[in-house]
């Protein structure tokens, strides 16, 4: 026998199951396991938790950081070239 057909614990018809003392009472309060599982499923199905989007956002952030580093290095190279300075060590002059 299933829960729906047991006369002392289940529901004999859907009318009783859909009343406030039926499934709503069975599901419980806000902190019940049913509500917690339902909330977890809703959060999982939201698009902002998509792994592809998260990786894409991370990739864009890393790409911007790499661009900033390369820009800084090129700015330093241009400055040293304009000043006629070596990257490191001594210059090649006699002094």
Buried (B, 14 or more C-beta within 10 A) or exposed (E): EEEEEEEEEEBEEEEEBEEEEBBEEEEEEEEEEEEEEEEEEEEEEEEEEEEEEEEEEEEEEEEEEEEEEEEEEEEEEEEEEEEEEEEEEEEEEEE
